[in-house]
Amino acid sequence: MKNLIEKLEAAPEGSRELDLDIFLVLNTRLRFTRKELADEHSKLLMGVEHWTTSIDAKIPWENIWLVVCGDDGFWSAMTINPSGRNTEGHGHTEALARRVTALKAHERG
C-alpha cells in the first residue's frame, strides 16, 4: 500500500489507471498476471469508482473531516484512523488528498 500512497501523492492529477491501482489494493484477493490485466483492463475499469477524480467516490472506510487547499494549490485532508488518531494526507487535487489520507489511515490502523 505504501507504493500506491507514494504514487498518489506524486500524481499531478487523477486517472483511471490510478483508480485501477486503488481497486487492486482494495481487492487483494484478486490476482492477475500482467497479460490478464492488460487483456481485461477496459472491462475492469467499467466497474471501478472514479476515486482519484471525484470527491464523491469514497473508499469504504473513508471518513474525512477536514480538507484545505494551501496558497500553493496543494491539498491536505485529515481523518481519524481506526485507533482514534488523526491522519493527514496530501495531494495535487482534493480527490487525491482524500484518497491518500484514507489509505494512510487504513495502513496505520
N, C-alpha and C positions, 0 to 999 in steps of 0.2 A: 504494500500500500504506500510505503514511503516514496517509491519511484513515481507512482501516479500523482501523489501530492506535489512533488517537485516539478513534474511535468505541467500540472495545472497552474502552479504559481508562476512558471516561466512563460506560459502561453499568452500571447498578446490579445487573443480573443478565443471564444469558444468555438467548437467544431463538432461535427458528427463523429469524427474519429475519436475525439476526447470523450464524447458521450459513450461510445462503444467501449473504451477503456474502463470507464466507471462501471458500466454494465458487467463487464467481465470480472472486475474486482468484487462487485456485489454478489455475483453468482459464481463463486469459486468452485462449485461442484461441476460446472460446465468445463469441459476440456476440448480444445480444438487444436489440431495441427495447423501450421501456417497455411498449408494448402486448403484445408477445410475452411479456415477463417476467410481466406481470400475468395473462395468459391461461394460462401454463404454471406459475405459482407453486406450486400444490399438487403438481403432478407432479414438479417439480424437487426439492421438499423431501423427497419419498419416498426419493430416492437420496443425500441429504446427511447426513453424520455429525452427531451432536449435539455439535459441538466446543465450544460455549460453555456447555453444561450438564453435560457428563460429563468427568471427569478421565481416563477410559479412552480417549476418542476423540482420537487424536493426529493432528497434521498430519504428513505423510510424513517430514519431516526433523527433527521434534521430538526433542530429547534433553535433557530437564530433569534436572538433578542436585540441585537444592535448591528446596524450597518452604517458605515460612514465612508464618504469619499473625501480624500485629502485634497489640498490645493494642487498637488502634483497629478491628480486624476487617478491615483492608485486607491483601490478599495480595501477596506478592512471590515471584518464581521466577527461577532462574538456569539458564543453559545455556551451552554453548560454541558459538560460531558457526563457520562453515566455515574461517575464518582462524585459529582456535585461541584467540580471545579470549572472555572471559566477557561475556555479555549478560544484563541484568536487565530484567524487566518487572513491571508491577503491574496489579492488577485488584480489583474488588469481590468476586470469588469466586475460588476456587482454579482452576477451569477457565478463567476469563477471564485470570488472571495467566499460566497456562501458555501459552495461545494467543498472548497479547501478546508474551511472551518469545520464542517460536518465530518469530513473524513478524518481530520486530525483528532477531533473529539472521540470518534469511534475507535481510532487507533490507540489513543491514550486511556480509553476505558474509564 
